[in-house]
Every structure is written in C-alpha cells, then in structure tokens.
Amino acid sequence: MMAETAVNIMTNKAKPIMTNSTKTLSIVIPAYNEANFIGALLEKIAKVNLTPLGLQKEIVVVNDCSVDQTAQIVREFTDVTLLEHTVNSGKGMAVRTGLDRATGDFLIIQDADLEYDPEDYIPMLEPLLNDQRMLSMEVDI
C-alpha cells in the first residue's frame, strides 16, 4: 500500500482560455533542492516558442519538500503552477503528483537539473504532431 503524500497547491497564474485549435504541452518538473538550477531551467522553458506548432505551455513544478530556496525561486515565475509536498516522497511520487495535476494534450517530464535541454522540445514534438496516426492513439495508464 502506498503512503499518502500531502500536497499544497499554489498557482501563480490562472489557466489561459484555449481555443479549439490550440493544444497544450504540460511540462512536469519534479524538484528536490534544485535552487541552483530551477531558475535557469524555467527561463529556458519560457524562451521556447511552441506557437508555430499550435501549442501553448503548462508548467507544473512539484517541490518535493526541498530545504533550499527551490520553492521561493519558482514563485517568482508567474506562469508556473507550484505544487509542494509537505513530506519528501521521492522523484517517482513527485512525478505522479505532477501527472495528476497536468491538463495538457501532450506531456514532458523535465528534470530540474538541466540534464535535458528545453530547446529539444520542438524537434521532439514535430514528428509527433506531423503524424496524425500518433495523435489519434489513446493510452490508459
């Protein structure tokens, strides 16, 4: 049996109203003591222009009970949803918390330590968006 994890939700920005043609990419970022990287990561994500792909971004950061300034740094970004675990529960649970909150049509799990470059989102998404067979697939998890 899995232990329950308490989560506080802080949303710095209301959800944008979507048109029927605009899809959303949810970017879930599990974070634990990532004060050294999280600000730079969120700035890099903000610079990625997904509009030519017909996408907007939903950024969800799950702070897994960090003891550094991770949450305070995330709060400085008004277009980010911050979820906070009140008990450190590990990366897997942080990802699950983010997945539960994400509302996008597409989803990326982005490590907070800049291991993966947000500039790679576009070349990763283009083949998916250009293949209508892939867009019609449904997956139950």
Secondary structure as UniProt FT lines:
FT   STRAND          7..11
FT   TURN            20..21
FT   STRAND          23..31
FT   TURN            35..37
FT   HELIX           38..47
FT   HELIX           51..53
FT   STRAND          55..63
FT   HELIX           70..75
FT   TURN            78..79
FT   STRAND          80..85
FT   HELIX           91..101
FT   STRAND          106..109
FT   TURN            112..113
FT   HELIX           118..120
FT   HELIX           121..130
FT   HELIX           132..135
//
